[in-house]
Amino acid sequence: MKKEVNLDVIRGGICIYLLLGILWFFFYQVIMFFDSNALSIPEGVSHSSLFYFSFTTLTTLGYGDITPNNAFAMILTNAEALVGQIYPAVVIAKLVSLYNVESK
């Protein structure tokens, strides 16, 4: 069965990328539950900043305001950064290369 790649498939691929950021946000919440010092979060900033941190790491932007402090958090942030670069470069690029504009 050959499936055509249309605009909806590409949108689905982008949604998966965004869901990866949300997944890592939940991972960071679990880490912070077990070790509240796993990530250095500036005073006065709530734990909702983990959402911001997740997407900053996923896109490898990395402002440096929140940093991992233990080995597990470091491994997790590195894994997110790798996925954040590999997924668009491989999966999204492949979908876009297979995209066919539907003829009317």
BADRENNU-756032 format. One record per residue (C-alpha): residue number from 1; residue in one letter; x, y, z. Coordinates in pm, 1 decimal, decimal comma. Each point is the difference from the previous one (the first is absolute). Layout:
N
    nr   rest          u          v          w
   NUM      A          X          Y          Z
...
# end
This chain:
104
    nr   rest          u          v          w
     1      M        0,0        0,0        0,0
     2      K      148,2      329,2     -109,1
     3      K     -109,2      303,8      193,4
     4      E       21,7      342,1     -152,9
     5      V      146,9      278,4      204,3
     6      N     -234,3      295,6       -1,0
     7      L      -16,3      315,5      207,2
     8      D     -182,7     -180,4      282,2
     9      V      284,1     -251,9       36,2
    10      I      253,5      283,4       22,3
    11      R     -215,9      176,8      258,7
    12      G      -14,1     -326,7      195,6
    13      G      378,3      -20,9       -5,2
    14      I       23,3      353,1      137,7
    15      C     -254,1      -85,7      271,1
    16      I      212,7     -296,4      104,4
    17      Y      298,6      233,5       33,6
    18      L     -202,5      226,7      229,2
    19      L     -122,0     -301,3      197,6
    20      L      362,2     -100,8       55,1
    21      G       54,4      332,3      177,5
    22      I     -305,0      -63,2      217,6
    23      L      119,0     -354,7       75,7
    24      W      334,5      130,7      122,6
    25      F     -182,9      262,0      207,4
    26      F     -166,7     -287,9      185,7
    27      F      336,6     -174,8       36,7
    28      Y      143,2      314,6      161,6
    29      Q     -296,7       17,7      235,7
    30      V       65,9     -358,2      110,2
    31      I      368,6       75,9       52,9
    32      M      -85,3      307,4      206,4
    33      F     -245,3     -205,4      206,3
    34      F      274,8     -240,6      105,1
    35      D      284,7      254,0       19,8
    36      S     -100,8      364,4       31,8
    37      N      361,2      106,0      -65,8
    38      A       37,2     -195,7     -326,3
    39      L      -44,0      319,7     -200,7
    40      S      115,4      341,2      110,4
    41      I     -307,1      221,4      -27,4
    42      P       47,4      365,3      100,0
    43      E     -184,2      118,5      309,6
    44      G     -343,7      141,1      -62,1
    45      V      -48,8     -216,4     -307,7
    46      S     -268,8     -268,4       21,9
    47      H       31,6     -360,3     -108,2
    48      S     -212,4       86,4     -302,1
    49      S      325,8      133,2     -140,5
    50      L       82,4     -366,1      -68,8
    51      F     -225,7       30,0     -306,3
    52      Y      211,5      292,1     -119,6
    53      F      318,8     -192,8       82,4
    54      S     -118,6     -304,7     -193,5
    55      F      -62,9      188,6     -321,6
    56      T      316,6      206,7       39,7
    57      T      194,1     -325,3       26,6
    58      L     -192,7     -172,8     -281,1
    59      T       88,1      280,4     -238,1
    60      T      356,5       12,4      142,6
    61      L      -40,9      371,4       60,5
    62      G      119,0      -28,7      360,5
    63      Y        2,0      337,3      172,4
    64      G      179,0     -147,0      302,6
    65      D     -237,6      137,7      261,6
    66      I     -107,2     -352,4      100,6
    67      T      267,4     -267,5        4,9
    68      P       11,0     -368,4      100,3
    69      N      183,9      -76,2      324,4
    70      N       11,2     -379,3       21,6
    71      A      116,6     -268,8     -241,8
    72      F     -346,6     -130,9      -84,9
    73      A     -132,7      347,2      -80,2
    74      M      307,7       66,7     -215,2
    75      I      -54,0     -321,5     -195,3
    76      L     -368,7       79,6      -46,4
    77      T       66,4      353,1     -125,7
    78      N      265,6     -126,4     -240,9
    79      A     -239,6     -264,2     -130,5
    80      E     -269,7      262,7      -53,7
    81      A      243,3      223,3     -187,5
    82      L      105,1     -290,1     -223,6
    83      V     -360,6      -94,9      -76,0
    84      G      -79,1      366,4      -56,9
    85      Q      262,1       15,2     -274,6
    86      I      -31,2     -347,2     -151,6
    87      Y     -380,4      -13,8      -25,2
    88      P      -42,0      309,5     -221,7
    89      A      313,4      -78,1     -200,5
    90      V     -102,4     -356,4      -79,6
    91      V     -374,6      -50,0       44,7
    92      I     -138,4      340,4      -96,6
    93      A      247,8       32,4     -287,0
    94      K     -100,1     -345,1     -129,6
    95      L     -369,8       88,5       20,3
    96      V       55,1      327,0     -183,4
    97      S      206,0     -174,5     -269,9
    98      L     -284,9     -249,9      -55,0
    99      Y     -267,1      269,5       -0,3
   100      N     -212,2        4,7     -313,4
   101      V     -221,4      293,1      -79,2
   102      E     -337,1     -144,5      -77,0
   103      S     -102,8       80,3     -355,7
   104      K     -352,3      127,1      -48,5
# end
